Amino acid sequence: MIYPIVFALGMALGWGLAAKRGGKPADRALYGVVFGMIAMVVTLFVALIIGKLV
């Protein structure tokens, strides 16, 4: 499915952002997980909207 891919992309984005800001490994992991979950929720809502339109 697309959700694990979206989660991985969101996690990479969050990890990179935390690293750019000088975060420690725990900060990077936290940013990664939160960004991954946000990306999954947005993807879920987009999928639901597209499903209702079709």
N, C-alpha and C positions, 0 to 999 in steps of 0.2 A: 504494500500500500504506500500511499504518498506520505502518510503521517511520520513514519520514522525518518524519511529523507528530509522532511521539513523540520523536524526536531533537530536533526544533525546540523542542518544549515543554520538554524537559529542559535544552536549551541556554539557553533564556530564563530558566529557573529558576536555573541556575548562574550565569549572567551577572548576574542581579539580586542574587543573594546576595553575589557578589564585590563588586559595586558598593556594596551596603549596608555592607560591611565596609571600604570605602575602598580597594579594590584598583586597581592600575594596569591599563591595557588588556590587557597580557599575562596578568595574573592572571585577569581577567574571561574572556578567551578560554579559558584553561586550565580554569577551573571550568565554563564552558559546555560544552566538549567532553567533559569527564569526566562531568558530569551527564547529558549527552545519551547517552553510551555506556551508562551505568548504566541509564537509562530504557529503552534498546533491549534490553538483556539481560534486564531484568525482564519486558518485554513478550514477548520470545521465550519465556521459561519459562512465562509465563501461557498463551500460545498453545499451547505443547506440552502443558501439563496439560489444557487444555480439549479439545484434539484427542484426547487419550487417553481422556477421559471420555465423549466423544460417540461 
